[in-house]
Structure formats: structure tokens, C-alpha cells
């Protein structure tokens, strides 16, 4: 080889995080690294994130992945948002959409108008009636967004619901074609450099020694290098996010294919429902302080629709993150760096954020502490902002009907969140960030969906005459409805665009 | 509703800042009654007096319903598309800071990364040759105001422009109080401004008081004197300037030239030119100044650079120089006024001025001001001159946020994103690379573009590229919708 200066990257673990990292590195930095992934089929993968955020599309695009081909291979469906049932109060429901409320064209966020009409006692309907994505979701419709920003059909975005266990193999094909090397085997030891303390090699059960310059820890909860070997501390967020277990059980898809994920409140946590082409993913995320594994499993079995395909399986975890995700020459990507429950489908997003940071800050021969610090700063920012958003879902509730809900309702929350909630409660204002995964519309959806209704509104919403406001809202709602009605059914769109190969 | 809406606003001042705030509130929140209470505006209110403005001024005009015909033709403004920086890095050629894109990304890779990589052979033109606007400015052509492919600010004929804004505000129903500001009384119970005591007219009560009196902040300083001093980072503490007859050679591109103890500017509108100096009194002698900018017409202003700790305190908000005092480098004075007015309207609280609402306004305004401070400070820290002023200015320990930016840029050409940032990455690059501050490494993703491909894009982009389409991101889009 002409170029011997390439860094040797060893990826430990071959789940979603491992193969996403491998594929990105060989595709984007072929002249800078050799990629060697070590995995053990005996260990199995957690298969996080059957539901995703729209950002994954940009990741797939960078890898040159054809959307329809990928969707067929992973038996994917489209996702317009997340439905939350029973969070603010028993019997409530709302959708957190990927998209705006209103036409997104005005000077003022639409929810101020909605709130004014509500405060004036008008029969305004739900805020979701004024969202293209929500309306499509409830009507089970889907088509790709329009490119013309003047059209209401452009005001939504989408992600996928897919079989995470087939995403990794899909990426593995790409990565191996582009030169990633794979070794099957269980790692029994990690060798550190006696002088520098850097990781030198991993040792497999068969005594094979794999050396590297940079190690990417994708070992999941096991956190083999960054946690077990390098001892990076874990910041525990259980006080705010008490759920620490999940029991999962897939079943056959029976109902119409909904273009959204559901998160349904349960007595000691919540239950996910993720419709794929061939089956529906189900799971109950709960807190072991408030219920037992047996009770959780039976509650799940009782709740799912459709015939179960497998027995309930329990996972244990803890909310929080490593103080640093990049330590010495080891970068943690995925669950080894931290865990946030899948309430807002952020697992794959966090993997992606870490990969983006790693690629952009990929070391020259020596790892610069500056790059490492910047990587850690970026990852912290992502975790911290998502954390507050997740806590909001639990804390913004009136429920006191179980011990779990009463705890989250009354628990102290971080000051940063307390201020955000107070600001919204007063006048419907959102703390505006231009960076961060969840922007204005997401916060608005959850606040209003969970009963934090602003006591007042922006003055500019008061400038319109009452009758013209009523008319404008009515016609907007009709415009959205009419647009949705003209779209194909979600299932129909999938059958035409990306049907899965005949089920084996 | 738990609180009452603000119904009356009293604006204390009488310069461009005050009338701009008055017009914007009346136009955008017409249910509010707005009264101007005349007050002596200190001479150091640079936003009222500097003729050069950034492109965000057009967004402000759009928001309040004024057109280019009103503000350019009608007020005899010049159109400025760039600044020529001379002598900031000795031995390097002058460079142009224009607005909008410097080159276009290739395959998702930032243009400057490719320029840096390929430029090591020394075969490439300087960075600013890849900005269509900078090229246009250098050629001396002035785009007409109908052009939407080039972003431009205005060179104001201040007398005409201030009169326009004042007449427009009065037309919108802003009232001018008979008496003039003499004193203020605070409510003893909670420290809110109670009323303005006026001479030659009745006292004025209002729900909200806006301080547009310049750096003295006659009103706001009574509510909260806390001030954050920027002098450890920005050494200039004097501004001297005078006006003269128009100079058609500098209409579209003003000049900012390093001198041994500071920097000098030359700018011109259709009717008036402006020449000035920003300098450090610790480094310059009186005769240096006289020889540079002689004549009795020149006026000297003492400048204390910094900002109020909180811009909005209870029912009193400081706008413009009353909140931020900064030298005119990069012409941010009136930009800050417009941006703060826009934020005030965007976040207008209720009559109780609840702390949680003001806190968000204050967070945004402080972040914006501090990043402007960083951008200006960067010009000095990355300068290369041997005089003691310049070595002192370059040797300051930069604020943390600027140190972070420079460290990351020096490493591999990354510019970290900061919330409420005014100047775009292209602007940062124009100055950093214009002054020869180059990173050690480049972004690894640049590998994806072959050298041939990069050179094709680079040679295609220089000189011949068509003007980039209107890119509103060059300056913070606040006020530009």
C-alpha cells in the first residue's frame, strides 16, 4: 500500500452502533483508516431503536443507500411522529409530529393563535388538527413531502420504523464490500499500554490479539472498554428517569399499518408499539422500584394486540451517560456511552451524532486533546437536551393514580427544565435553540398534548379580528384534511414503493 | 389571562435608536400606545451616529413596512456590500469582508477546506476572490438596490435617514411628549419604574420604559447599574470622527485601515462621507491623532466598551448603546439596536414583566452581544503588526468562547456553532483567512474530493462565478424574514 499512515480502527461489537460506525468510516474516510470489527454471534445484540428520527435519512444518504431498497430489506414502515396515550391524564392522547403546526409561513408560531381562540372560548379542536403530519398519521396516509415550501404538503418530515436486527446486517454488507474486516470471536481481555495507559489491543478467546490505534467501543451495555477497562464514571439519571427495565415481545401485525409509533402510558412506565411490515414491536418500559418483572410481563401480554411471535424478554438498563464518551484512544458509540429510554426514539440518533463527531474530528496520527474535548462537548449537549425533553413527558402530568405516576409528577426536576416549563405556561414561549435534536414544534406538541396550556399568548396573535381568526383556522384545518385525503393509504404506498421480500 | 397586556410604552431618548424602537413597536404591536420622552442622548450613542450598517437593516425595514425606495432613494443612502481591510496583517495583501458565500461547498465539503488543502501549492488566489460580492466590491461596481443576489447594507445620510424614521413613526401614531426627561422615580415596593419626571410638561407613566439614551443609560442605570467591562479584551477607548463631502469612490466598499494605535475608517453615502478613528488612548499621543484626522470638525468620544449585565430589568429595557457599548468595527452598533428591538417585540411580556420571561430575553441579548465582542476581538487577536498597540491587542487572553473558537479553527478549520451568533461562518472565514490565520489540519471528510475535482471547482469558482443566490444567513436573520 502506498498509504501506510492509515489509522487502525478496531470496533468492538457488531450491533447497530458497531456496523453504523464501520460503514461510515470505510465509506467516508477510506484514506485514513483500516476498519476492523470484532463481534461475537454468541453475545447477541440489543437491537435498539426500531423507531427512528428523520435524521437517519441523512445518514443513509451519505452512505449512498437507496431508500426503497433499505426499507424493503428492513421491513420498514414510514413514521410521521409518536402518539402518546394517557400521559397527561388517563384517556388523553396526542401525537408529537415530525413537522410544524400551521402552515409554517407566518411571523408567529401558530400555537399562539390556537391558544388565543381557546382562551376566548372558541371550539378550536385539538392542536394536532392543524398539523399535516398529525392529520396524515391519524388517517393512516403517507406520501413523500412536497418540495414547494408554499404548499401545506411540505410541512411534514418523516423517519422509519424498521427491524433493527436487520439494519446491522444491511450495513455490514456495505461495510465489508468497502473493505471493513470482520473477526468473529469473544473478547476476553483488553491490553493497555503500560506507559501511556492507552488501549493497545483486544485479546480474543482463541488468544488472537488485535491491535489498534483507535478503539470504538460498541459493546452496548457491557461497556467493555470505556466502562469496564478504563473505568470512566457513569452519571446516573435515575432520579429523573426512573425506568430501568423493559420487557419486549413482538407480535403479528393485524391492524392497519399506522405511520407512527405509539407510546402508551402503563401503571409503572409506558409501552411501545411499533408497526413494521411483517410484525409489530411491543415492549413495556418500567421502573423496578414500582413493579416486578412478572407483573410487567403479564401486563404486556395482556395489552398487546395480535398473536405473539416470541416470549417476553427482559432488558435491564440505567438512564444516564458516561462523564466522557471519548477517553484516551477509545470512543464510545451507542449504549456503551449512555442510555436514554426509547421514548422519543433517540438511540440511533445518538449513535449517529457520535459517528458524525468522530468522522469530523478523526485524529491525525496523534489524538489531539482538543478534538477529544470538542467531541465530548458535542455529545454532552445532545444528551443533556434530550434528557430534559424526556423528563418533561413524565413530569407534565396530572396523574396520581399509581405510585409511579405520582412520583414523577412530584419529583424535583432540573432547573433548566423548570424554567422552560414556566416560560411556556405563562405565554406559550419556547426557549429557542437553532441546534439540538428537538426544536420548537416538538416542545409545543408535548406541552400542549400533556396539558401545559399557556395562560396567555403573544400579543401579535391578538391583532387579528376574532371572526377572521375563526375563518382562517377553519380553512387551514380543511386545507390540511383535504390534502391528507388525496394521499394514498400508508400500506398502499409501501406496497408500491418498498414492499418487503416475501416473508421466509 | 393572569396578567394584563402592556398597553403603554414610554421611550426615553430622541435619536435614531429611540425613533426606530418607537416605529417598530407601533407598527408591529399596534395596540400599544407609544410616547417618546425627549432626553439628552449622549454623544457616545454610536448607533445613532455611525453611517455604515449591515444587511440586517433591510430586514428591519421590511418588518416595519419600509421599502428600499423609501430608505435608499428617499433617504439618499449608499449601498455597501463589503469592507476592505488594509494593513491588519502586515506583509499580507488587503482583504475584503463581504456578505454571503465564499465559494460553494463541493460534495458537502466546506469550500474553505478545499481551498486550504489545494492552496498549499501556492497556486490559488486569495480566499476573498471566491466571494462574488467581494469581487464586485473590488471592481468598484455598485449593485443597484433591486439586486437580490448580493446582500448589502446601507451607508446612511444620517440626517435624512433619521428624519425618515421619525416622520414614519409619527405617521404610525407615535406621540412626542411636550416635556423632556429630567428624572425618574422608582416604586419603593418593587423597584419598578413608577414615572418619568419631566421638565416643561407633565410627568409620564407607562407599563414599560425603554431606555434609548446611549451609554449613560439615564434610566436603566438607575434600575440596575451592573456593567460588564470588555476593556481587558478590546483596547480601543476613543473614537474620533468627522463628516465631509461624499466620496463616490468608496460608496459600495468602505475602508478599514490599521494605523499604529488603532484603525481608521472611510465611508460614504450619496451625500456625506465619514472619516474616523478608533484607538487606544494609552497607545496614541494627541499629535498622532491630530495628524491623522486634523481639523476642528472632528469630534472625540470616550468609549467604555462593555455591556449591561441584564438588558431588561423589571419594567425597564435598555436598547442600543444604553445596553452595549462597542467600537464600530464591523458596524454592529445599529444592527444591535434592530436585533434588540426585534427580540423585545418577539418576547413582549405582560405588565408584570415576569422574571422568567425577561430571563430569556436577557439570555439571548447577552449571548448575541458577547459573540459580537468575540468577532471583533478576533480581528485583533489574529492581527500581525509590530507596534505596541497591536502586540498588546493581539496578546490579550481571549474570552473563553473566542479561545474555544480559535483553538478549534487552528486545529482543523472547524468553526463551532454558538447560539445567537450574528456573523456567519463565511464572515469568520473572510477575516481569519484574510489575516492569514490558517489551521494546522483540515477536515478529514475532505478526502472524499479528489484533487482534480477540487481544482476544477476552485478554478471555476474564482472570478467567473455568478453571484450566489440571496443568502439571508450571512447575518443573523433576526429581523430578516
Interface residues (C-beta under 8 A of the other chain):
Chain A: X28 X29 X30 X31 X32 X62 X107 X119 X359 X360 X361 X362 X364 X368 X370 X371 X374 X419 X422 X423 X426 X427 X429 X431 X432 X433 X434 X435 X455 X456 X458 X459 X460 X462 X463
Chain B: X1 X2 X3 X5 X6 X28 X29 X30 X31 X32 X108 X346 X347 X348 X349 X350 X354 X356 X357 X359 X360 X364 X407 X408 X411 X412 X414 X416 X417 X419 X441 X443 X444 X445 X447 X448 X481
